[in-house]
Amino acid sequence: MYYDEIHIGEKIQFVFNQSGLAVSQFARMLGVQRTRIYTIFDSKTIDTDLLCKISDALHYDFLTEVYLKKRDTNNQNPTSINIQFKVLSENLADFIKSVDKLKKAGVIEEGAMTNLAFG
């Protein structure tokens, strides 16, 4: 089974190492002791609430990256595709709201975003 191959603690440690944060900073962000961070790095499994806090702290979506992503994209089931579409739709909605706020604040002009090229 694919999930048996995942060691979430190692994935978290890899992303953490890329973040530039100190262990003490990361621990404060999560509201845990420094030693708990090392326990997390050693953990093969993790509580979902804690994983969400870690995702927020590291600005990395572990749920999508690790748990919703399938090894073989040819065998994606409709539920997985629907979840991925929902996440994408929510991200797009957040982006549009951010652009609207910037327009209202006068940071960008109306129509300025129409010439963006998405690749």
C-alpha positions as CSV (number, residue, x, y, z in Angstrom):
1,M,0.0,0.0,0.0
2,Y,1.3,3.5,-0.9
3,Y,0.7,5.0,2.5
4,D,3.0,2.4,4.1
5,E,5.8,3.9,2.1
6,I,5.3,7.4,3.6
7,H,7.4,8.5,6.5
8,I,5.7,11.9,7.3
9,G,8.3,12.9,9.9
10,E,11.1,12.7,7.3
11,K,9.0,14.7,4.8
12,I,8.4,17.3,7.5
13,Q,12.1,17.4,8.4
14,F,13.1,17.9,4.7
15,V,10.7,20.8,4.3
16,F,11.7,22.2,7.7
17,N,15.4,22.1,6.6
18,Q,14.5,24.1,3.5
19,S,12.6,26.7,5.6
20,G,15.6,28.4,7.3
21,L,13.8,28.3,10.6
22,A,15.6,27.4,13.8
23,V,14.1,24.5,15.8
24,S,13.3,26.8,18.7
25,Q,11.3,29.1,16.3
26,F,9.5,26.2,14.8
27,A,8.6,24.8,18.3
28,R,7.2,28.2,19.3
29,M,5.1,28.4,16.2
30,L,3.6,25.0,17.0
31,G,3.3,25.7,20.7
32,V,5.5,22.7,21.7
33,Q,8.8,22.0,23.4
34,R,12.0,21.8,21.2
35,T,12.3,18.1,22.0
36,R,8.9,17.5,20.5
37,I,10.2,18.7,17.1
38,Y,12.7,15.9,17.0
39,T,10.0,13.4,18.0
40,I,7.9,14.7,15.0
41,F,10.9,14.2,12.7
42,D,11.1,10.6,13.9
43,S,7.4,9.9,13.5
44,K,6.1,7.7,10.7
45,T,2.5,8.9,11.4
46,I,1.1,12.1,12.8
47,D,-2.1,13.6,14.2
48,T,-4.0,15.5,11.4
49,D,-4.5,18.6,13.6
50,L,-0.7,18.8,14.2
51,L,0.0,18.2,10.6
52,C,-2.2,21.2,9.7
53,K,-0.3,23.4,12.2
54,I,2.9,22.2,10.7
55,S,1.6,23.0,7.2
56,D,0.7,26.5,8.2
57,A,4.0,27.1,10.0
58,L,6.1,25.8,7.0
59,H,3.8,27.2,4.3
60,Y,3.6,23.7,2.8
61,D,0.5,21.6,2.1
62,F,1.5,18.2,3.5
63,L,-2.1,16.9,3.2
64,T,-2.2,17.4,-0.6
65,E,1.5,16.6,-1.2
66,V,1.6,13.4,0.8
67,Y,-1.9,12.0,1.5
68,L,-3.9,13.0,-1.6
69,K,-1.2,12.5,-4.2
70,K,-1.2,9.2,-5.8
71,R,2.0,7.5,-7.2
72,D,0.3,6.5,-10.4
73,T,-1.7,9.4,-11.8
74,N,-3.3,7.1,-14.3
75,N,-5.2,5.3,-11.5
76,Q,-6.6,8.4,-9.8
77,N,-10.1,7.8,-8.5
78,P,-12.8,10.5,-9.0
79,T,-12.8,11.3,-5.2
80,S,-9.1,12.2,-5.3
81,I,-9.5,14.3,-8.4
82,N,-12.5,16.1,-6.9
83,I,-10.6,16.9,-3.7
84,Q,-7.6,18.2,-5.8
85,F,-10.0,20.3,-7.9
86,K,-11.6,21.7,-4.7
87,V,-8.2,22.7,-3.3
88,L,-7.3,24.4,-6.6
89,S,-10.6,26.2,-6.7
90,E,-10.2,27.4,-3.1
91,N,-6.7,28.7,-3.9
92,L,-7.9,30.5,-7.0
93,A,-10.7,32.1,-5.0
94,D,-8.2,33.2,-2.3
95,F,-6.0,34.7,-5.1
96,I,-9.0,36.6,-6.6
97,K,-9.9,38.0,-3.2
98,S,-6.3,39.1,-2.6
99,V,-6.3,40.9,-6.0
100,D,-9.6,42.6,-5.2
101,K,-8.2,43.8,-1.9
102,L,-5.1,45.2,-3.7
103,K,-7.4,47.0,-6.2
104,K,-9.5,48.5,-3.4
105,A,-6.3,49.7,-1.6
106,G,-5.0,51.3,-4.9
107,V,-2.0,49.1,-5.0
108,I,-2.9,47.8,-8.5
109,E,-5.0,49.3,-11.2
110,E,-8.2,47.8,-12.6
111,G,-7.3,45.6,-15.5
112,A,-3.7,45.3,-14.5
113,M,-4.0,41.5,-14.0
114,T,-5.5,40.8,-17.4
115,N,-2.1,40.5,-19.1
116,L,-0.7,37.8,-16.8
117,A,0.5,34.7,-18.6
118,F,-0.1,31.5,-16.7
119,G,2.3,28.7,-17.6
